[in-house]
Amino acid sequence: MDKRMLPAAALLMVVCSVLCAAQDKGYWRAVSSNASKITGDITLSESKLTINFIGYSLAHIHDLTTAEAGAAFDIDVNAPGGGSLYRLKIPGDKRFLHHNTLCGSEDTEWMATYAEGRTLHVALFSGAEMPVLTPDALASSSEVCGLFSYEH
């Protein structure tokens, strides 16, 4: 390999490792109180969210901006990570661990994720309209169902 290529190859390896660490796909172990009491461990793939051995279809809507991620989650937006907004449909009468629901009697229709390192943050929302991920909108929203944390 040409010695001039070594810095570029090293930079590419660093960028790839940061991007891989920020992916929300895979098996995630429940660590927050909400996650432990309601969902238990989850699995995310390109097209499916699995909770308690039941799969729900997902549609990727867009990648979160740092401002959206900062508004939705208590995170350091300057740290490496990345997130997404997904559309999904989990019926309001679906019961999970300890007979809990995700959004009360409302259908869960949106999910925001943010992966940083080995931690995944998840916010679930009800409502047909796409959630507005700003501090003011989230503070006054009745459609925020809950925040959950998971680890690899």
C-alpha positions as CSV (number, residue, x, y, z in Angstrom):
1,M,0.0,0.0,0.0
2,D,1.2,3.5,-0.9
3,K,2.4,5.3,2.3
4,R,0.3,8.3,1.2
5,M,-2.8,6.2,1.5
6,L,-2.3,5.3,5.2
7,P,-3.8,8.5,6.7
8,A,-6.8,8.2,4.5
9,A,-7.3,4.6,5.4
10,A,-7.0,5.3,9.1
11,L,-9.5,8.1,8.8
12,L,-11.9,5.8,6.9
13,M,-11.6,3.2,9.7
14,V,-12.4,5.8,12.4
15,V,-15.4,7.2,10.5
16,C,-16.8,3.6,9.9
17,S,-16.3,2.7,13.6
18,V,-18.2,5.8,14.7
19,L,-21.0,5.2,12.2
20,C,-21.3,1.5,13.2
21,A,-21.4,2.4,16.9
22,A,-24.3,4.8,16.2
23,Q,-26.6,2.3,14.5
24,D,-29.8,1.4,16.3
25,K,-30.1,-2.0,14.7
26,G,-29.7,-5.2,16.7
27,Y,-30.7,-6.7,20.1
28,W,-31.0,-4.2,23.0
29,R,-31.2,-5.1,26.7
30,A,-33.7,-3.0,28.8
31,V,-31.9,-0.8,31.3
32,S,-34.2,2.1,32.2
33,S,-37.1,1.6,34.6
34,N,-39.7,2.2,31.9
35,A,-38.0,-0.4,29.6
36,S,-37.7,-3.0,32.3
37,K,-41.3,-2.6,33.4
38,I,-43.0,-2.2,30.0
39,T,-41.1,-3.6,27.0
40,G,-38.3,-5.7,28.3
41,D,-35.5,-6.3,25.7
42,I,-36.1,-5.2,22.1
43,T,-34.7,-6.0,18.7
44,L,-34.5,-3.5,15.8
45,S,-34.0,-4.5,12.2
46,E,-34.4,-2.5,8.9
47,S,-38.1,-3.1,8.8
48,K,-39.2,-4.5,12.2
49,L,-39.3,-3.7,15.9
50,T,-39.6,-6.8,18.1
51,I,-41.0,-6.4,21.6
52,N,-41.7,-9.5,23.8
53,F,-41.3,-11.8,20.8
54,I,-43.8,-10.0,18.7
55,G,-42.7,-8.1,15.6
56,Y,-44.1,-4.8,14.4
57,S,-43.4,-3.3,11.0
58,L,-41.3,-0.2,10.8
59,A,-40.9,2.5,8.1
60,H,-37.8,4.8,8.3
61,I,-39.0,8.3,7.9
62,H,-35.8,10.3,8.3
63,D,-32.6,10.6,10.2
64,L,-32.8,12.8,13.3
65,T,-30.9,16.1,13.3
66,T,-28.8,16.9,16.3
67,A,-31.4,19.5,17.4
68,E,-34.2,16.9,17.2
69,A,-32.1,14.3,19.1
70,G,-31.2,16.9,21.7
71,A,-34.9,17.9,22.2
72,A,-36.2,14.3,22.4
73,F,-33.4,12.8,24.6
74,D,-31.2,13.9,27.5
75,I,-28.0,13.5,25.5
76,D,-24.8,15.2,24.6
77,V,-25.4,16.1,21.0
78,N,-21.7,16.7,20.4
79,A,-20.9,13.1,21.2
80,P,-20.8,10.6,18.3
81,G,-24.2,9.0,17.7
82,G,-27.2,9.0,15.4
83,G,-30.9,8.5,15.4
84,S,-33.9,8.0,13.3
85,L,-37.7,8.7,13.2
86,Y,-39.8,5.7,12.4
87,R,-43.5,5.1,11.6
88,L,-45.1,2.1,13.1
89,K,-48.4,0.8,14.4
90,I,-48.8,-0.9,17.8
91,P,-52.4,-1.1,18.9
92,G,-53.3,0.7,22.1
93,D,-54.9,-2.4,23.6
94,K,-51.7,-4.4,23.2
95,R,-50.4,-5.5,26.6
96,F,-46.7,-6.0,27.4
97,L,-44.8,-6.8,30.6
98,H,-46.8,-6.6,33.8
99,H,-49.9,-5.9,31.6
100,N,-48.6,-2.4,30.7
101,T,-49.4,-0.7,27.4
102,L,-47.1,1.7,25.5
103,C,-49.3,4.7,25.1
104,G,-52.3,4.1,27.4
105,S,-55.3,3.3,25.2
106,E,-53.8,5.2,22.1
107,D,-52.0,3.4,19.3
108,T,-48.3,3.9,19.2
109,E,-47.6,5.4,15.8
110,W,-44.1,6.9,15.9
111,M,-40.7,6.0,17.3
112,A,-37.6,8.1,17.6
113,T,-34.3,6.4,18.4
114,Y,-30.8,7.7,19.2
115,A,-27.8,5.4,19.5
116,E,-24.7,6.6,21.2
117,G,-22.0,4.0,21.9
118,R,-23.6,1.0,23.5
119,T,-26.8,2.9,24.6
120,L,-30.0,3.2,22.7
121,H,-32.6,5.9,23.6
122,V,-36.1,5.4,22.4
123,A,-39.1,7.7,22.5
124,L,-42.6,6.5,21.6
125,F,-45.4,8.7,20.4
126,S,-49.1,8.4,19.6
127,G,-51.1,10.5,17.1
128,A,-51.4,10.4,13.4
129,E,-49.3,13.5,12.8
130,M,-45.5,13.2,12.7
131,P,-44.2,14.5,16.1
132,V,-42.4,17.8,16.1
133,L,-39.1,17.3,17.9
134,T,-38.4,20.6,19.4
135,P,-38.2,21.4,23.2
136,D,-41.3,23.6,23.1
137,A,-43.4,21.2,21.1
138,L,-42.4,18.2,23.2
139,A,-43.0,20.0,26.5
140,S,-46.6,20.7,25.5
141,S,-47.3,17.5,23.7
142,S,-49.8,15.0,25.0
143,E,-48.6,12.5,22.4
144,V,-45.3,11.6,24.1
145,C,-45.8,8.1,25.4
146,G,-42.5,7.4,27.1
147,L,-38.8,7.4,27.0
148,F,-36.8,4.1,27.2
149,S,-33.1,3.2,27.4
150,Y,-31.4,0.0,26.3
151,E,-27.8,-1.3,26.1
152,H,-26.0,-3.7,23.8
